[in-house]
Amino acid sequence: MEYVSAVPVPQPRARAASAPDSAGSRRSLAAGLLLGAAGATAVLLASGQTWAEGVAAVGGGTLPLSADGQDVTGVPAALAVVGLAALVAVFAVRGGGRKLVAGLLALSGLGAGLSAYAGASDSAALDERAAETTGNTSATIDALSHTAWPYVTAAGGLLILLAGLLALRYGSRWPTMSGRYERDGTPRPRKAPRTAPDPERPEELWKALDRGEDPTREA
């Protein structure tokens, strides 16, 4: 009767999930930085452009007037600066602090977008300018029109918001700005302290002879 011995068949090892996870962390990190920086830049640049135009009646004629984003509302630009600071601070903190900073980043983007969208139909800034120009406090602006720059500002706020959401979702895997940590966040191994050379070792004796010292003499 023949006996068949059971030989264990090697099973394929499961691939480590660290490589895909690391690649995903790098992608989310790059996307967060790109979205946050691009969004803040768009908000700051678009806030300095002309948002509204119109004419005011002056002495039987008309005077063209315009208002830029800072005249309409300074909130988007201020929140963009806050968003940039939060984007940098994300890499300076860890744990719960990183969640709080990421939330601040998202809220600054949301606030910038909403305030810019609200300013897209604002006429108060031009009415104030018309009153200052004509010297008539009851003067208002006529032929009011708005440009696309408020919507560009709102889009920049949306990009900052997306960067904050990415930081909330994947920020725990991102590295910190610390010399003691590697890119994966694990502490670097410390170098072993240097020990004093043993004068009894042969190579040390030869070095002493080369220096013209007598290695047999007691210190």
PEFENPE-V877015 format. One record per residue. N is the residue number from 1. RES is the residue in one small letter. D_FIRST is the distance of its C-alpha to the first C-alpha in Angstrom with 1 decimal. Layout:
n	res	d_first
N	RES	D_FIRST
N	RES	D_FIRST
This chain:
n	res	d_first
1	m	0.0
2	e	3.7
3	y	6.6
4	v	9.9
5	s	12.9
6	a	15.9
7	v	18.7
8	p	22.2
9	v	24.1
10	p	27.7
11	q	30.1
12	p	33.5
13	r	36.2
14	a	39.0
15	r	42.2
16	a	44.8
17	a	47.5
18	s	50.2
19	a	51.0
20	p	51.7
21	d	53.5
22	s	55.6
23	a	56.4
24	g	57.5
25	s	59.7
26	r	61.4
27	r	62.0
28	s	63.5
29	l	65.5
30	a	67.0
31	a	67.7
32	g	69.4
33	l	71.6
34	l	72.5
35	l	73.3
36	g	75.3
37	a	77.3
38	a	78.0
39	g	79.0
40	a	81.4
41	t	82.9
42	a	83.5
43	v	85.1
44	l	87.4
45	l	88.5
46	a	88.9
47	s	90.9
48	g	93.6
49	q	94.0
50	t	96.5
51	w	95.3
52	a	98.4
53	e	101.6
54	g	104.8
55	v	108.6
56	a	111.2
57	a	114.8
58	v	117.3
59	g	121.0
60	g	120.8
61	g	117.9
62	t	114.2
63	l	112.3
64	p	108.6
65	l	106.4
66	s	102.7
67	a	100.4
68	d	97.2
69	g	94.2
70	q	95.6
71	d	98.7
72	v	96.7
73	t	94.2
74	g	93.1
75	v	90.0
76	p	87.5
77	a	88.4
78	a	88.4
79	l	85.0
80	a	83.7
81	v	84.7
82	v	83.0
83	g	79.9
84	l	79.9
85	a	80.3
86	a	77.4
87	l	75.2
88	v	75.8
89	a	75.5
90	v	72.0
91	f	70.7
92	a	72.7
93	v	71.2
94	r	67.8
95	g	66.3
96	g	68.7
97	g	71.6
98	r	69.9
99	k	69.5
100	l	73.2
101	v	74.3
102	a	72.1
103	g	73.7
104	l	77.1
105	l	76.2
106	a	75.2
107	l	78.3
108	s	80.6
109	g	79.2
110	l	79.6
111	g	83.2
112	a	84.2
113	g	82.9
114	l	84.6
115	s	87.9
116	a	88.0
117	y	87.3
118	a	90.1
119	g	92.5
120	a	91.9
121	s	94.6
122	d	96.8
123	s	100.5
124	a	101.9
125	a	101.7
126	l	103.9
127	d	106.2
128	e	106.8
129	r	107.4
130	a	109.9
131	a	111.7
132	e	112.0
133	t	113.1
134	t	115.7
135	g	116.9
136	n	116.5
137	t	114.0
138	s	113.7
139	a	112.8
140	t	109.5
141	i	107.5
142	d	107.7
143	a	105.5
144	l	102.5
145	s	99.3
146	h	96.0
147	t	93.9
148	a	90.1
149	w	89.9
150	p	89.3
151	y	86.2
152	v	85.0
153	t	85.6
154	a	83.6
155	a	80.8
156	g	80.8
157	g	80.6
158	l	77.5
159	l	75.8
160	i	76.5
161	l	75.1
162	l	71.9
163	a	71.6
164	g	72.0
165	l	69.3
166	l	66.9
167	a	67.9
168	l	67.2
169	r	63.8
170	y	62.5
171	g	65.0
172	s	62.7
173	r	60.6
174	w	63.6
175	p	64.6
176	t	67.6
177	m	70.5
178	s	69.7
179	g	69.2
180	r	66.7
181	y	64.2
182	e	62.1
183	r	61.8
184	d	59.0
185	g	61.1
186	t	59.2
187	p	61.3
188	r	61.5
189	p	60.4
190	r	63.4
191	k	64.1
192	a	63.9
193	p	67.4
194	r	68.6
195	t	68.9
196	a	71.8
197	p	71.0
198	d	70.5
199	p	73.4
200	e	71.5
201	r	68.9
202	p	69.6
203	e	70.1
204	e	72.6
205	l	74.5
206	w	74.8
207	k	76.0
208	a	78.7
209	l	79.8
210	d	80.1
211	r	82.3
212	g	84.5
213	e	83.5
214	d	83.0
215	p	79.5
216	t	80.4
217	r	83.3
218	e	82.7
219	a	83.4
